[in-house]
Structures are given as C-alpha cells and as structure tokens.
Amino acid sequence: MTKPLPKDWILGISPYVPGKSAADDGRPLIKLSANENPLGTGQAARAAFLAATADMATYPDPSASLLREAIAAHHGLDPARVIYGTGSDELLHLAASAYAGPGDEILYVRYGFSVYDIAARRVGATPVVAPDADYATDVDALLASVTEKTRVVFLANPNNPTGTMTPRAEIARLHAGLRPDILFVLDQAYAEYLEADEDDGGLDLARNAANVLVTRTFSKIYGLAAERIGWGYASAEVIDVLHRIRAPFNVTTAGQAAAIAAIDDTAWVDASRAHNAQWRDWLAGEVASLSNHGLRAVPSKANFLLILFEGALTAEAAMKGLWDEGYATRWLPGQGLPNGLRITIGTEEQTRAVAAKLRAMAEAA
C-alpha cells in the first residue's frame, strides 16, 4: 500500500452541490437557487451581529447558553434539551453518526433533502429511499420500507426540494408506526414559513417522545445563512449523545448574538412570511396558466417552487434562458428531477421577471 485509502463507503458519496450564483461562463447572477431570504437580514439581527464582532480573540460561549434560552423561551421548550450546530446540516450528520453505521439503514423519502444520502453514506450506513406520492411524502411507503436494520428516518417538512407539506396527523401516524429504537429526525428548516394552523406537531412530539429529533435553522426566514446557525430539540438522552460528538465552539459569538436578536424580531419574520406567501402563490398561479405548455408547480409551503417541465420546454433550457435574464435557479438532475427547476421566491421585481421569462420561453417552445 503506497498511500492512505479512504473507507469504501466514502468514495460512494456524491458531494453536496450548492445552488449556483453564476452562469457557466462566469457571469454573476441573481441567486434564486439556495432558498435564502430575498429581503435579507433584519436590522435587529444585523446590529447585534456587528456589535458582537468587537471581540474576535475570545472563543464563543461553548454552551451557547443565551441562545438556547432564547430559543426555549420563544418556543416553550426546556433549554437543556436544545442543541445548536453549524447550520442544521451539522445536526443531521450528528444524528446519523450517533445512531447508525455499517450494516444499518437510514430511510428517507424520494426527492428528500440531498444531505440525507450524504449523512448515511458518511457513516457507512445504507441509504434506503421510499417511493413518493406525486412528489410528496407517502407515509405508508415509508413505513413499508422499514426493516430490522432501520436506525434513522429523515423527513423534511416542508420538504426540500419539492416544497410539499405532510400534515400533523400524518406525521403522528408515521411516528406511531416506527419502532421506539428508530430515531425519527424531523427537519423543519422551512417551518417559519408556515401559518400557525399548519404546524405539524413536531416539537410536541419531541417534547414527549424519546426517539424524535426536530431540527431547525436560522439560514432561511431569519436571513442568517452566512453565519450557519442551526438548532434542534429532542429528549435529554438524545441531546446528551449528540453533544458528545458535536464540534466545540460550533456557533460563533456574533452568530449567537444575531440569532438571539433575530428570534425576537417577530415583525421581521411576519413580514418575510407574508411576502413569501404572496409571491409564492402569485408565481404558482402564473405557472398554472402555462399548464397547456407543460409547466406544473408542485404545491409548496416553503419559500420556493419546484416547477416541472413536461412539454416542449425542458428544465435545462429554462434554466439557461433564465441565466440570460440574470437569474440563477436550481436544476436537479442529480436528485432524480431532470424535469424540475427549484426557484426561490425573490423580491416582487425578481419574481415578476422570472414569470415573464418562463412565459416567453414556454410560448416560444
């Protein structure tokens, strides 16, 4: 042997591909490919972040105590059972690392978040993909895919990249159908875009069940994607296990300060939610009017639409046409969606421009 060799399962990982911010020829584009908040960051969070950068020589609070307390107070949780991470991605990886390994299976739905496959393969577990129901989660298919080797079930709700929503009763039915030794990870990265009556009950499950981990992020509606701040909630036993393997000092001092300010800035969150709902629904209506040209939007409760191209205009051609207008969107052949573009809901001007270009391309195809 002449060089170090990675574990066989590591070579089976397809690296995560982030949303584009430039065309293939290098032209910078307006980024509607990563589901960021088009309104930016609230002033309260921005001010708190800048104030906290005064001391950059000292390690951040390793227990993120003030951040945990702020999250717990906002959601009515026990701060001792809140965990924090470098985005919710770190927490998804921790869950897989702590509860699965070679010989085990990690289950998720087809068209689920691409990190689930990476998290499974990273620890040598076998990813198992359950069939979908017209791009949405099929609880019966998930339960039918459980075997004696299943150790973790990942489910994003609303789902990424489809935007579909699994209602509270179905989430409860899925959890009830899982063995108690299976960790159910409910990824709620887009939960803040939901109205109060659309809550899927995940945090209630995590309060009371020993095998539920809910993850959330400050990257989306709070506009803090650059700082990579996620959090999760689970039983004390699960949180203890995750703390054993999380990275130390994993949320920066300024990031903690910004997140604390952001979670209290309910006016910013409400305005961002209202803007998203208005223009998501408007864009969905524009796409529906192009159904005779083969365009279809999957019903979404997130801050994006997955648009399917089932006529003469292809998703790839639409993506490149939108490049010409200066917009980056997310084409998804690597996730089994060569006919799909995921488009973040932008500002009013951006959303109108995207719709106009899609109409022009569809009618010309």
KOLGU-732686 format. One line per field, with one value per residue: x, y, z of N, C-alpha, C in turn. Coordinates in steps of 0.02 Angstrom, whole numbers, plus 32768, in hexadecimal, padded with zeros to 4 digits. Atoms other than C-alpha are relative to their C-alpha. Layout:
! KOLGU-732686
n_x X/...
n_y Y/...
n_z Z/...
ca_x X/...
ca_y Y/...
ca_z Z/...
c_x X/...
c_y Y/...
c_z Z/...
! end
This chain:
! KOLGU-732686
n_x 802B/7FD4/8020/803C/803D/803D/802F/8022/8040/7FF4/7FFB/8043/8025/7FFF/7FFD/8037/7FF7/8028/8021/7FD4/8005/7FE2/800B/7FC6/7FCB/7FE5/8027/8024/8048/8029/8002/8040/7FF0/7FEC/8036/7FEF/8035/7FF2/8002/7FC1/7FFD/8020/7FD3/7FEE/7FCC/7FC4/7FE1/7FE5/7FC5/7FC9/7FE9/7FDD/7FBF/7FCC/7FD0/7FF6/7FC7/8018/802D/8046/801C/8006/8042/8032/8035/8032/8024/802E/8036/802C/8027/802F/8035/802B/8027/801A/7FD9/7FCF/7FC1/7FCF/800B/7FF2/7FBC/7FF1/7FCF/7FEB/8039/801F/7FDC/7FD5/802A/8014/7FC6/7FF8/8032/7FEB/7FC2/800C/8031/7FFB/7FBD/8000/8033/8040/8021/801E/8039/801E/802D/7FE6/8000/7FF1/7FC5/7FC6/7FD1/800F/7FD8/7FB9/7FF9/8002/7FC4/7FC6/7FF3/8000/8043/801E/803A/803B/802C/8045/8024/8027/8045/8002/7FCD/800B/7FF1/8031/7FF3/8006/7FC4/7FC9/8008/7FF4/7FB9/7FDC/7FEA/7FDF/7FC0/800D/7FEB/8012/802D/7FFE/8037/8004/8046/8008/7FC9/7FD3/800C/8043/802B/803E/800C/8022/8027/7FF3/8019/7FD5/7FC1/800E/8009/7FBE/7FDA/801F/7FF1/7FB9/7FE9/7FE3/7FB6/7FF0/8001/8026/7FE4/802F/7FD8/8030/7FDB/802D/803B/8016/8029/8043/802E/8004/802C/7FE0/7FCC/8005/7FFE/7FBF/7FE4/8027/7FE6/7FBD/8007/801D/7FE8/7FB8/7FDD/800D/7FD5/8016/7FCB/8014/7FC7/8006/7FE7/8036/8029/7FDC/7FCE/7FBD/7FE0/7FB7/7FE5/8006/8019/8039/800D/802B/8020/800D/7FFD/7FC0/7FD2/7FE6/7FD7/7FC0/7FD8/7FE9/7FCD/7FC0/7FDB/8003/7FC3/8000/8001/8018/8026/7FD6/801B/802C/8039/802E/8020/802F/8038/8029/8026/802D/803A/802D/8019/803A/801A/7FDA/8015/8044/7FFC/7FE1/8031/8036/7FE5/7FF6/8041/801F/7FDF/8000/8041/8006/7FD8/8022/8037/7FE4/7FED/803E/801B/7FD7/8007/8008/7FBD/7FDC/7FE2/8028/7FDF/8013/8019/7FC9/8009/7FBE/7FF2/7FEC/802C/7FE3/8026/7FF4/8005/8019/8012/7FC8/7FCB/7FE1/7FE7/7FBC/8006/801C/7FCB/7FD1/8023/8002/7FBD/7FFD/8022/7FD8/8019/7FEB/8030/7FE2/8012/7FF7/7FF9/7FDE/8030/8034/8032/7FE7/8036/8015/7FDA/8015/7FF6/800D/802A/7FD7/8025/8036/7FE3/7FE0/8033/8022/7FD3/7FFA/803F/8004/7FD1/801B/8038/7FE6/7FE0/8031/8029/7FD5/7FE6
n_y 7FC5/7FC7/7FC2/800C/800E/7FF3/8037/800A/7FDD/7FB8/7FF6/8004/7FC2/7FC9/7FC3/7FD1/7FCC/7FC6/7FDB/7FD5/7FB8/7FE8/8029/8028/7FD6/7FD6/7FC4/8002/8003/7FF8/8045/801D/8047/801A/7FF6/7FCC/7FCD/7FCB/7FC0/7FF9/800C/7FCC/7FCE/8012/8034/7FE2/7FD6/802C/8020/7FD1/7FF0/8039/800B/7FD8/802F/8039/8027/802D/8035/7FF6/8028/8044/801C/7FD5/8000/7FCC/8013/8036/7FE4/7FD9/8030/8022/7FD1/7FF1/803B/8024/803D/8005/7FED/8035/8031/7FDF/8007/7FCE/801B/7FD8/800E/803F/8037/8023/802A/803B/802C/801C/8033/803C/8019/801A/8036/8031/8011/8038/8034/7FE1/7FDC/7FBE/7FFD/7FBF/8003/7FE9/7FB7/7FE1/7FD4/8027/800D/803F/8034/7FF5/8010/8048/801E/7FE9/802B/8045/801D/8008/7FD6/8021/7FCB/8016/7FDE/7FC4/7FFE/7FC5/7FD3/7FF4/8038/8037/801E/8049/8019/7FFC/8035/8040/8006/800C/8044/8007/7FDB/7FB8/7FDF/7FB9/7FEA/7FB8/7FE4/7FB7/7FEB/800D/8025/7FE1/7FC7/7FFF/7FD0/801F/7FFF/803A/7FE5/8015/8043/8031/8002/8028/8046/801B/800C/8038/803E/8010/8020/7FCE/7FFB/7FDA/7FB8/7FDB/7FBD/7FD5/7FC6/7FC9/7FC5/7FCD/7FFE/7FBB/7FE8/801B/7FDF/8023/803B/8033/8021/8049/8021/801E/7FED/8024/8044/8000/7FF4/8039/8041/800A/8010/7FCC/7FC5/7FCC/7FD1/7FC2/7FD8/7FB7/7FEE/7FF2/7FC4/7FCF/7FDD/8007/8039/7FF9/8010/8048/800C/802C/8019/803A/800F/8048/8017/7FF3/8035/7FF4/7FC4/8013/8025/7FD3/7FD3/8024/8002/7FC1/7FD9/7FCC/7FBB/8008/7FC5/7FC7/7FCE/7FD2/8027/8009/7FC0/7FF2/802E/7FEB/7FC5/8013/8028/7FD1/7FCF/8022/7FD7/8012/8043/7FFA/7FDF/802F/8035/7FE4/7FF4/8040/801E/7FDA/8009/8048/8011/7FDD/8023/8040/7FF1/7FF4/8041/8024/7FE5/801C/8049/801A/8004/8036/7FEB/8010/7FF1/802C/7FD6/7FF3/7FDA/7FE6/7FC0/800F/802D/8030/7FFD/803A/7FF0/803F/7FF2/7FF4/7FDC/802A/7FDD/7FE7/7FC6/7FC9/7FE7/7FD8/7FC4/7FD3/7FE3/7FC7/7FC8/7FEE/8023/8045/802C/8040/803B/8036/8044/802A/8018/8025/7FD1/7FDC/7FD8/7FD0/7FC7/7FE4/7FB8/7FDB/7FC5/7FC5/7FC2/7FF9/7FF4/803E/8033/7FED/800A/8048/8017/7FE8/8026/8043/7FFC/7FF5/803E/8035/7FF1/8004/8045
n_z 8000/800A/7FEC/7FD7/8026/7FD9/7FFB/8040/8004/800C/8048/801D/7FF3/8031/7FD6/8003/8033/7FEC/8036/8027/7FFD/803E/803A/8012/801B/7FCB/7FF3/7FC1/8008/7FC4/7FE7/7FEC/8003/7FBF/7FD0/7FCF/7FF9/8030/7FDD/7FDC/7FB8/7FD9/7FE4/7FBB/8004/801D/7FCD/7FCC/801C/8005/7FBD/7FE3/8020/7FDE/7FE3/802C/7FE7/7FCC/8017/7FEF/7FCA/801A/7FF2/8021/7FCE/800D/803D/7FED/7FD7/802C/8027/7FD4/7FEB/803A/8014/7FC6/7FFB/7FCC/8020/7FF9/8035/8040/8019/8033/8030/8039/8029/7FEE/8021/7FD0/7FD5/8027/8001/7FBD/7FF4/8024/7FE2/7FBE/7FFC/8037/8017/802F/7FF3/7FF0/8036/7FF4/802E/8010/8039/8040/8007/7FC0/7FFE/8018/7FC9/7FDE/8020/7FED/7FB9/7FF9/801D/7FDA/7FC6/8017/8000/8042/800A/801C/8019/8007/8036/7FF0/801A/802A/7FE6/7FB8/7FD4/7FFA/7FBF/8005/8022/7FD0/7FCE/8021/800F/7FC2/7FF4/7FBF/8002/8000/7FC2/8003/8035/800D/8026/8001/8002/8048/801E/8030/802C/801E/7FDF/7FE9/7FB8/7FE2/7FC9/7FBB/7FF3/8023/7FDB/7FC4/8015/8011/7FC2/7FDC/8022/7FFB/7FC3/7FD2/8005/803C/7FF6/8031/8006/8024/8017/8008/8016/801C/7FD6/7FF3/8037/7FF7/7FD4/7FC0/8004/802A/7FD9/8007/7FBF/7FF3/7FBF/7FCD/7FFF/7FE3/7FB8/7FDC/8017/7FF5/803F/8032/8003/802F/8010/8020/8016/8006/8043/8030/7FF6/7FD7/8028/7FE3/8020/8000/7FBF/7FF4/7FBC/7FFC/7FBD/7FFE/7FC0/7FF8/7FBB/7FE0/8011/8044/7FFE/7FE1/8032/8036/7FE5/7FFB/8040/8026/7FFE/7FCD/8018/8045/8014/7FEF/7FD2/8025/8017/7FC8/7FF1/8036/7FFC/7FC8/8016/8036/7FE9/7FDE/8031/801E/8036/803C/8014/801B/8041/8030/800E/8029/8043/8021/8011/8037/8040/8011/801B/8041/8032/800D/802E/8042/801B/8010/803F/8036/7FFE/8044/801C/7FDE/7FC1/7FC5/7FC1/7FC8/7FC9/7FD2/7FC2/7FF0/8020/8045/8027/802E/803E/802B/8047/801D/8045/802F/7FDC/7FCD/7FC4/800E/802C/7FD9/7FD4/8027/8014/7FC6/7FFB/802E/7FDE/7FC5/7FC4/7FF3/7FE1/7FEF/8029/7FD0/801B/7FCF/7FCF/8023/8019/803B/801C/7FCD/7FE8/7FC0/8005/7FC3/8006/7FF7/7FF8/8032/8041/8017/800D/803E/8039/800B/801E/8045/802A/8008/8030/8043/8017/8009/803B/803D/8009
ca_x 8000/804D/7FCF/7F42/7E9E/7DF3/7D6C/7D10/7C6C/7CBA/7CE0/7C28/7BF6/7BC5/7BFA/7B75/7B5D/7B29/7AB7/7B0D/7B31/7B82/7B62/7BD7/7C34/7C55/7BD2/7B91/7AD7/7A4E/7A47/799D/79EE/7A0F/796B/79B4/7945/7938/7916/79BE/79DE/7976/79C1/79BD/7A22/7A9A/7ABA/7AD4/7B4D/7BB6/7BBC/7BF7/7C8B/7CE7/7D3B/7D7F/7E0F/7DA4/7D4F/7C91/7C29/7C3D/7B92/7B39/7AD5/7A82/7A54/7A09/79A6/7964/792E/78DE/7880/783E/77FF/77D4/7860/78DD/7982/79E5/799B/79C9/7A63/7AB7/7B20/7B79/7AD6/7A58/7AC5/7B3F/7AB1/7A75/7B24/7B30/7A8F/7ACD/7B78/7B32/7AAB/7AE2/7B7A/7BAF/7B25/7A9E/7A1F/79EA/7941/78FB/787E/78A7/78CA/7900/798D/7A30/7A91/7A36/7A8D/7B36/7B19/7AED/7B80/7BFA/7BE4/7BDE/7B23/7AB6/7A40/7990/791A/785E/77EB/7795/76DF/76E2/777F/7738/775C/7702/76F8/76BE/7752/77CA/7783/7787/7840/7871/78D6/792D/79C8/7974/79C3/7998/7908/7921/788E/7890/77EB/77CD/7839/78CE/78D7/781C/77D0/7748/76FC/76D0/7640/7645/75DA/764B/76E8/769A/7669/7719/7767/76EA/7717/77D2/7828/7861/7918/790E/793E/78BF/7914/7896/78F1/788E/7901/786B/77F3/77F1/779F/7705/766B/7645/75BA/7631/76A8/76D2/76E1/7799/77CF/7740/777E/7830/77F4/77A3/77F6/78A1/78C8/78A1/791E/78DC/795A/7948/79B6/79D4/7A0C/7962/78DD/7955/79D0/7A6C/7AA7/7B58/7B6B/7B36/7ACB/7A58/7A03/79A7/7937/7928/7924/79AD/79F9/7A06/7A4A/7AD0/7B08/7B10/7B74/7BF8/7C23/7BF7/7C84/7CB8/7C9B/7C2F/7BC9/7C29/7C14/7BCC/7B5E/7B15/7AF2/7AA0/7A34/79F8/79C5/7976/7907/78BF/78A1/77F5/77C7/7852/781E/7767/7793/7803/777C/76F7/7766/7790/76DC/76A1/7724/772F/7675/767E/770A/76AD/7617/7684/76C9/7619/75E8/7671/7632/7603/76BD/76EE/771F/76E4/7710/7712/76A8/7723/7721/77D8/7830/7845/77E6/7819/77E0/77D0/77EA/7783/7771/77E0/7840/78BD/78F9/79AC/797A/7912/79A4/7A16/7992/7983/7A40/7A2B/79B6/7A36/79E7/7A30/79B5/79D1/79CB/79C1/79F6/7A67/79CE/796B/7911/7957/78AD/78AB/78E7/78E1/78CC/78DC/7856/78B0/787D/77E2/784E/78B1/7817/77BE/7858/786B/77B3/77BC/7854/7805/7769/77CE/7834/779E/7739/77CE/77F9
ca_y 8000/80A4/8124/8139/80F3/8132/80BD/8072/80C6/8174/8160/813C/81EB/826B/8312/8391/840C/84BA/852A/858A/8643/8652/8612/8592/861F/8673/86FD/8729/8708/8739/86A0/864C/85A2/8591/85C1/8658/86E5/8762/87ED/87CF/87D9/8838/88D7/8895/87FA/885F/88DB/8851/87F9/8894/88BF/880F/8817/888D/87F7/877E/8739/86DA/8633/8639/85F7/853B/8517/85A1/85BB/8660/861F/8580/85E5/8659/85C7/856E/8609/862A/8578/8544/84C4/8488/84E2/844C/83E7/8463/843B/84B0/8492/84D8/84E4/845A/83F5/83D1/838D/831B/82D5/82C0/825E/81E5/81D6/81B4/8137/80DC/808B/7FFB/7F79/7FF5/804E/8104/8123/81BC/81E4/81F5/82AB/82CA/8341/830A/8315/827A/820B/8259/8248/8190/8164/81C9/8150/80B3/809A/8068/80EE/80AD/8117/8102/8129/81D2/81FD/827A/82CE/82CF/8260/81B9/8183/80D4/80BF/80F9/8080/7FF3/8015/8000/7F63/7F1B/7F7A/8026/8099/814A/8193/8241/82AA/8361/83BB/8424/83BC/83F7/83F8/83DB/8455/83D8/83D2/8338/8362/834C/82AF/8258/8289/823F/81A1/818D/819F/8126/80A5/80AB/803A/8098/8071/80D2/818A/81F4/8293/8318/839E/8440/84B8/8511/8507/85C3/85D9/857B/85CB/859D/8524/84C6/848E/83D6/83B3/8385/83E7/839A/82EE/831B/835A/82B3/8229/81DF/81C0/8266/82EC/838C/83FA/84AF/8538/85F3/85EC/8601/8679/86CB/86FA/86B8/8638/867F/865A/85A2/8593/8500/84B7/841B/83D6/8325/82BE/82DC/8234/825C/830A/82C1/824B/82D4/8347/82BF/82CB/837C/83F3/8465/8520/84F9/859B/863F/86CA/8740/86B6/8692/874A/875E/86C4/8700/87A7/8754/86DE/8772/87D9/8792/8826/87F8/8742/876F/87E4/8762/86DD/874E/8782/86CE/8692/871E/8705/8648/863B/86BE/8660/85BB/860C/8648/8598/854E/85C1/856D/84BC/84AB/84C2/8435/849A/8465/84A6/8428/8470/84C2/84FE/8533/85CC/8581/8528/8489/84A3/8408/8415/838F/83DE/8421/8495/8433/845E/846E/84E5/854B/8556/8596/860F/8656/866A/86DE/8748/8748/86C6/8627/859B/84E8/845E/83B5/8323/82E4/82CC/826E/830A/8331/837B/83F0/849E/84D6/8592/85F8/867C/8721/87D6/8810/884F/87AE/873F/87A0/8799/86DD/86C1/872C/86CF/8626/865C/869A/85F9/8587/85DF/85DE/8526
ca_z 8000/7FC7/8004/8082/8044/807B/80B4/8020/804E/8049/7F91/7F73/7FAB/7F28/7F75/7F9E/7F0E/7F48/7EE2/7E58/7E65/7DB9/7D0A/7CBB/7C66/7D0D/7D01/7DAF/7DC5/7E3E/7EAD/7EB2/7EC9/7F84/7FDA/8033/8072/7FE2/805F/80B1/816B/81EA/8232/82E5/82B7/824E/82DB/835B/82E8/82CA/8383/83AE/8337/83AD/8401/8381/83EA/8467/8448/8442/84D2/84B9/8503/84A0/8540/8511/8465/84AE/852B/84A3/8436/84C9/8502/8452/8438/84EA/84F7/8578/8551/8590/8501/8478/8411/8395/82FB/8266/8209/821E/81A7/8235/829F/8212/8203/82C0/82C4/823F/8292/833E/8310/8272/8225/81B5/81A7/81D6/8168/8161/8111/80BA/8032/7F7A/7F4E/8000/8034/7FE2/8087/80C7/8048/8072/812D/811A/80AA/8114/81A5/813A/814B/80B9/8077/8054/7FEB/7FFD/7F69/7F65/7F41/7EB1/7EF8/7FAA/803F/8042/80F7/80CB/8054/80DB/815B/80DC/80BF/8175/8199/8231/81F7/81F6/8277/823D/81D9/818E/8157/8124/8141/80DA/8068/8005/7F6D/7F4F/7FCD/7FFA/80A8/810E/8184/8240/8243/81C5/8226/82C3/8263/821F/82CB/8317/8294/82B8/8335/83D2/83AA/8305/830E/82B1/8274/8240/81DD/81EE/8192/8144/81D7/81F3/8149/8187/81D1/8286/8256/81E3/826D/8258/8312/830A/83A3/8407/83D4/8404/84AF/84D7/8472/8493/83DA/8383/8351/8303/82A8/8274/822B/822D/8176/8124/8163/81E0/8157/81AF/8130/8130/81EA/81E4/8280/829C/8334/8367/83F0/8432/84D1/8550/8522/8468/848B/84FE/8474/83F0/8462/8472/83B9/8384/835C/83EC/83D9/8341/8342/833F/83BF/833C/82F6/83A1/83BE/8313/832B/83D6/838B/82F4/8355/83B6/8318/82F6/8288/820E/820C/81F1/8162/8110/8120/80D6/8045/801F/8025/7FB2/7F2C/7F38/7F1A/7E8F/7E37/7E4B/7DF6/7D66/7D50/7D56/7CC7/7C60/7C7E/7BC7/7BA2/7C18/7CB3/7D5F/7E0C/7E9B/7F2A/7FA2/8056/8052/8009/7F5D/7ED3/7E7C/7DC8/7D5B/7C9F/7C48/7B9B/7B10/7B84/7BED/7C9B/7C5E/7BD3/7C4D/7CC6/7C3C/7BFF/7CAE/7CB1/7C1C/7C87/7D14/7D89/7DD4/7DFB/7E33/7DAF/7E05/7D95/7E21/7E8F/7E0D/7DD0/7D23/7CF9/7D90/7DBD/7E71/7E76/7F15/7F2E/7F15/7F1F/7EC1/7E33/7E28/7E31/7DA9/7D39/7D50/7D28/7C8C/7C4C/7C6E/7C0F/7B7B/7B72/7B87/7B00/7A88/7AA2
c_x 802D/7FE1/7FC4/7FC3/7FC3/7FD6/7FD8/7FC1/8008/8003/7FBD/7FD7/8007/7FFE/7FC3/8010/7FD5/7FE0/8031/7FF4/801F/7FEE/8040/8039/801B/7FD8/7FDC/7FB5/7FDE/7FED/7FBA/8007/800F/7FCD/8012/7FC6/800F/7FFE/803F/7FFB/7FDE/8032/8016/8038/8041/8026/8021/803F/803C/801B/802A/8044/8038/8036/8005/8038/7FEB/7FD1/7FB8/7FEB/7FF5/7FBD/7FC9/7FC4/7FCB/7FD6/7FCE/7FC5/7FCF/7FD4/7FCB/7FC7/7FCF/7FD0/7FE2/8023/802D/8045/8036/7FFA/8006/8049/8008/8037/8013/7FCD/7FDE/8021/802C/7FD7/7FE7/8039/800C/7FCF/8013/803E/7FF3/7FD6/8004/8049/7FFD/7FCF/7FBC/7FE3/7FE5/7FCD/7FE9/7FD7/8023/7FF2/8006/8040/803E/8032/7FF2/8029/8049/800A/8000/8041/803F/8011/7FFE/7FBD/7FE5/7FC4/7FC7/7FCE/7FBA/7FDF/7FDA/7FB8/7FF9/802B/7FF6/8010/7FC6/8010/7FFD/803E/803C/7FFC/800D/804A/802B/8011/801F/8042/7FF6/8012/7FEB/7FCF/8004/7FC2/8002/7FB7/7FFA/8040/8029/801E/7FB8/7FD3/7FC1/7FFD/7FDB/7FD9/800D/7FEA/802C/8045/7FF8/7FF9/8043/8027/7FE4/8011/8049/8010/8020/804C/8016/7FFC/7FDC/8018/7FD1/8023/7FD0/8022/7FD3/7FC2/7FE7/7FD8/7FB7/7FD5/7FF7/7FD6/801C/8037/7FF8/8006/8043/801D/7FDA/8017/8043/7FFD/7FF1/801A/804B/8027/7FF2/8033/7FE5/803C/7FE4/803F/7FEF/8013/7FC9/7FDB/8026/8038/8046/8027/804C/801F/7FF9/7FED/7FC2/7FF3/7FD1/7FE4/7FEF/8000/8045/8034/801E/802D/8044/802D/801B/8036/8044/8028/7FFB/8043/7FFD/8000/7FE3/7FD3/8026/7FDE/7FCF/7FC3/7FCE/7FDA/7FCB/7FC3/7FD1/7FD5/7FCC/7FC2/7FCE/7FE1/7FC6/7FE3/8023/7FEA/7FBA/8000/801E/7FD0/7FC9/8017/8006/7FBE/7FE0/8020/800A/7FBE/7FF6/8027/7FE0/7FC5/8018/8014/7FC2/7FE3/8027/7FFB/7FF8/8043/802B/8022/7FD1/8029/7FE7/7FE9/8035/7FE9/8043/800B/801B/7FC8/802C/7FD2/8015/7FF3/7FF0/7FE9/803D/803A/801C/8018/8045/7FFE/7FE4/8035/802F/7FE0/7FFC/8045/8004/7FDD/8023/7FEE/801B/7FC7/8021/7FE4/8016/8008/8022/7FD3/7FC5/7FC9/801C/7FCC/7FEA/8031/7FE4/8012/7FEC/7FD2/802A/7FD7/7FC7/801D/801F/7FCC/7FDA/802C/8008/7FC1/7FFA/802E/7FE7/7FC7/801A/8020/7FCD/7FD8/8028/8016/7FD5
c_y 803E/8042/7FF1/7FF6/800F/7FC1/7FFC/802A/804B/800F/7FFA/803F/802F/8041/802C/8037/803C/8021/802F/8049/8020/7FD0/7FD9/8029/8032/803F/7FFB/8006/8011/7FBA/7FED/7FB3/7FE1/800D/802F/8033/803A/8046/800D/7FEF/803A/802F/7FED/7FCB/801C/802A/7FD6/7FDD/802F/8012/7FC8/7FF2/8028/7FD4/7FC3/7FD2/7FCB/7FCC/8011/7FD5/7FB9/7FE0/8027/800B/8035/7FF0/7FC9/801B/8028/7FD2/7FDF/802E/800D/7FC6/7FD9/7FBE/8002/8011/7FCA/7FCC/801F/7FF5/802F/7FE5/8032/7FF5/7FC1/7FC5/7FDA/7FD1/7FC2/7FCD/7FE0/7FC8/7FBE/7FE1/7FDD/7FC0/7FCD/7FF7/7FC7/7FC9/801C/8023/8042/800C/8048/7FF9/8016/804B/8022/802A/7FD7/7FF2/7FBD/7FC7/8006/7FEB/7FB4/7FE0/8013/7FD2/7FB6/7FDE/7FFD/802F/7FD8/8037/7FE4/8025/803D/7FF7/8042/8038/8010/7FC1/7FCF/7FDB/7FB4/7FE2/8002/7FC7/7FBB/7FF4/7FF4/7FB5/7FFB/8025/804C/801D/8049/800A/804C/8015/804C/8015/804A/7FE2/802C/7FC7/8008/8036/7FE3/7FFC/7FC2/8018/7FDE/7FB8/7FCB/7FFB/7FD4/7FB6/7FE0/7FF0/7FC4/7FBD/7FEC/7FDD/8035/8006/8023/804A/8021/8048/8029/8042/8038/8041/8038/800A/8047/801E/7FE8/802F/7FD6/7FC0/7FC9/7FDA/7FB4/7FDA/7FE1/8010/7FDF/7FB8/7FFD/800D/7FBF/7FBC/7FFB/7FFA/8033/8039/802F/802F/803D/8029/804A/8017/8019/8041/8036/8024/7FFD/7FC6/8004/7FEA/7FB7/7FF0/7FD4/7FEC/7FC4/7FF5/7FB6/7FEF/800F/7FCB/800A/803C/7FF1/7FDC/802F/802F/7FDE/8003/8040/8024/8033/8046/8005/8039/803E/802F/802E/7FDB/7FF5/8040/8011/7FD4/8013/803C/7FED/7FDD/802D/8032/7FE2/8029/7FEF/7FBC/8003/8020/7FD3/7FC9/8019/800D/7FBF/7FE1/8023/7FEF/7FB8/7FEE/8023/7FDA/7FBC/800A/800D/7FBE/7FD8/8018/7FE7/7FB4/7FE2/7FFE/7FCE/8015/7FF1/8010/7FCF/802D/8007/8027/801E/8043/7FF6/7FD8/7FD0/8000/7FC6/8014/7FBF/800A/800C/8024/7FD3/802A/801D/803E/803C/801D/802E/8041/8033/801C/803F/803E/8014/7FDB/7FB9/7FDB/7FBC/7FC8/7FC3/7FBA/7FD1/7FE5/7FDC/802C/8026/802C/8038/8039/8015/804A/8021/803B/803E/803E/8002/8008/7FC1/7FCB/800F/7FF4/7FB6/7FE5/8015/7FD9/7FB9/7FFF/8007/7FC0/7FCA/800B/7FFB/7FB9/7FD8
c_z 8000/8015/802D/7FD4/802C/8006/7FBF/7FFB/7FF5/7FB6/7FDD/8009/7FC4/8028/7FF6/7FCD/8013/7FC3/7FDE/800F/7FC2/7FC8/7FEF/7FE3/8033/800F/8044/7FF4/8042/8017/801A/8002/8044/8037/8039/8003/7FD1/801F/8028/8049/8025/8021/8047/8000/7FE6/8034/8037/7FE8/8000/8045/801E/7FE0/8021/801E/7FD3/8018/8033/7FE2/8012/803C/7FE6/800B/7FDF/802E/7FF2/7FC2/8010/8027/7FD5/7FD6/802B/8015/7FC7/7FF1/803B/800B/803E/7FE2/8006/7FC8/7FBA/7FEE/7FC5/7FD3/7FCB/7FC8/8019/7FDF/8031/802B/7FDB/7FFD/8045/800E/7FDE/8021/8042/8001/7FC7/7FEC/7FCE/8015/8012/7FC3/8019/7FC9/7FF6/7FC1/7FC0/7FF7/8044/7FFC/7FF2/8037/8022/7FE2/8015/8049/800B/7FE8/8027/803A/7FED/8002/7FB9/7FF9/7FDF/7FEE/7FF6/7FC6/8019/7FE8/7FDB/801F/804A/8027/8003/8040/7FFD/7FDE/802E/8032/7FE1/7FF2/803E/8005/8045/8003/8003/8044/8003/7FC6/7FFD/7FDA/8006/7FF7/8011/7FE2/7FD1/7FD5/7FE6/801E/801D/804C/8015/803D/8043/800D/7FE0/8022/803E/7FEE/7FEE/803F/8025/7FE1/8002/8041/802E/7FFB/7FBF/8010/7FC5/8000/7FD3/7FF2/7FEE/7FEA/7FE8/802A/800C/7FC7/8005/802A/803F/7FFC/7FD4/8024/7FFE/8042/8012/8043/8038/8005/8023/804C/8025/7FEC/8006/7FBF/7FC9/8008/7FCC/7FF4/7FDD/7FF0/8001/7FBA/7FD2/8011/8029/7FDB/801B/7FE1/8003/8043/8013/8047/7FFB/8048/7FFC/8045/8002/804A/801D/7FEC/7FBA/7FFF/801F/7FCF/7FCB/8019/8003/7FC0/7FD8/8006/8038/7FE1/7FB9/7FE9/8019/8031/7FDC/7FE6/8037/800E/7FCA/8004/803A/7FED/7FCC/8019/8025/7FD0/7FDA/7FC6/7FBE/7FE5/7FE1/7FBB/7FCB/7FED/7FD1/7FB9/7FDA/7FEA/7FC4/7FBD/7FED/7FE0/7FBC/7FCA/7FEF/7FD1/7FB9/7FDF/7FEC/7FBE/7FC3/7FFD/7FBA/7FDA/8027/8040/8039/803E/8035/8039/8037/803C/8016/7FDE/7FBA/7FDF/7FD9/7FC2/7FD4/7FB8/7FDC/7FB8/7FD5/8022/8037/803B/7FF3/7FD4/8026/802F/7FD9/7FE7/8039/800E/7FD4/801D/8040/803F/8003/8022/800A/7FD4/8026/7FE1/8031/8036/7FDE/7FE3/7FC3/7FE0/8030/800B/8043/8000/8042/7FF2/8010/8012/7FCD/7FBA/7FE3/7FEE/7FC0/7FC3/7FEF/7FDE/7FB8/7FD2/7FF6/7FCD/7FB9/7FE5/7FF2/7FC1/7FC0/7FF1/7FD0
! end
